[in-house]
């Protein structure tokens, strides 16, 4: 019985740790502090991106579009600061994944 209890506790701890790791990718900003979509579109234009769609995912802005070289991009943008949190660029050899400037 003690072994089953230990296994259950370890399983719950693993699930909670996985959920905490995923939560780091979310943006927790009150809507009143968000930059407008027009500012997100301007950020994309400054980076040479053609925007197909701007949506909200996990509380962050997400830009789907193409870069200046025509490759498909997906950028996750912080809604308050407009910092690029994550950038995925699809290249000829598959999908390249690159983290944004906020990584330490």
C-alpha positions as CSV (number, residue, x, y, z in Angstrom):
1,X,0.0,0.0,0.0
2,X,2.8,2.4,0.9
3,X,4.4,1.7,-2.6
4,X,1.2,2.6,-4.4
5,X,0.8,5.9,-2.4
6,X,4.4,6.8,-3.2
7,X,3.8,6.1,-6.9
8,X,0.6,8.3,-6.9
9,X,2.5,11.2,-5.2
10,X,5.3,11.0,-7.7
11,X,2.8,10.9,-10.6
12,X,1.0,13.9,-9.3
13,X,4.3,15.8,-8.8
14,X,5.3,15.0,-12.4
15,X,2.0,16.3,-13.8
16,X,2.2,19.5,-11.7
17,X,5.8,20.1,-12.8
18,X,4.9,19.7,-16.5
19,X,2.0,22.2,-16.1
20,X,4.3,24.7,-14.4
21,X,6.8,24.5,-17.3
22,X,4.1,25.1,-19.9
23,X,2.8,28.1,-17.9
24,X,6.0,29.9,-18.5
25,X,5.1,30.2,-22.2
26,X,1.9,32.1,-21.3
27,X,1.5,35.9,-21.1
28,X,-0.3,37.1,-18.0
29,X,-1.1,40.8,-18.7
30,X,-4.4,42.6,-17.9
31,X,-6.2,43.5,-21.1
32,X,-6.1,47.2,-20.1
33,X,-2.3,47.0,-20.4
34,X,-2.2,45.4,-23.9
35,X,-0.9,47.2,-27.0
36,X,-3.4,47.5,-29.8
37,X,-3.3,45.1,-32.8
38,X,-2.2,47.9,-35.0
39,X,1.0,48.1,-33.0
40,X,1.6,44.4,-33.5
41,X,1.1,44.9,-37.2
42,X,3.6,47.7,-37.2
43,X,6.1,45.5,-35.3
44,X,5.7,42.9,-38.1
45,X,6.2,45.5,-40.8
46,X,9.4,46.7,-39.1
47,X,10.7,43.2,-39.1
48,X,9.9,42.8,-42.8
49,X,7.1,40.3,-42.1
50,X,3.9,40.0,-44.2
51,X,1.0,39.3,-41.8
52,X,-1.5,36.6,-42.7
53,X,-3.2,36.6,-39.3
54,X,-2.8,38.1,-35.8
55,X,-4.5,36.0,-33.1
56,X,-4.4,35.6,-29.3
57,X,-2.9,32.3,-27.9
58,X,-2.2,31.6,-24.2
59,X,-2.7,35.3,-23.5
60,X,0.0,36.4,-26.1
61,X,-0.3,37.8,-29.5
62,X,0.7,35.3,-32.2
63,X,1.6,36.5,-35.7
64,X,1.3,34.0,-38.6
65,X,2.9,35.2,-41.8
66,X,6.0,35.2,-44.0
67,X,9.4,36.8,-43.6
68,X,11.2,38.9,-46.2
69,X,12.5,35.8,-47.8
70,X,9.1,34.2,-48.2
71,X,9.5,31.6,-45.4
72,X,6.5,30.9,-43.2
73,X,6.9,32.4,-39.7
74,X,5.0,32.2,-36.4
75,X,5.9,34.8,-33.8
76,X,4.7,34.9,-30.2
77,X,4.6,38.5,-29.0
78,X,4.2,39.8,-25.4
79,X,1.0,41.9,-25.5
80,X,2.2,44.6,-23.1
81,X,5.8,45.2,-24.3
82,X,5.6,43.8,-27.8
83,X,8.8,41.8,-27.2
84,X,9.1,38.8,-29.4
85,X,9.0,35.9,-27.0
86,X,9.4,33.1,-29.5
87,X,9.9,32.9,-33.3
88,X,9.5,29.9,-35.5
89,X,10.8,30.1,-39.0
90,X,10.1,27.4,-41.6
91,X,13.1,26.8,-43.9
92,X,13.8,24.5,-46.8
93,X,15.2,21.9,-44.4
94,X,12.1,21.9,-42.3
95,X,11.0,24.0,-39.3
96,X,13.7,26.0,-37.5
97,X,12.7,27.1,-34.0
98,X,14.4,30.1,-32.4
99,X,13.7,31.7,-29.0
100,X,13.3,35.5,-28.8
101,X,15.3,38.2,-27.2
102,X,13.8,37.6,-23.7
103,X,15.8,34.4,-23.2
104,X,18.6,34.5,-20.6
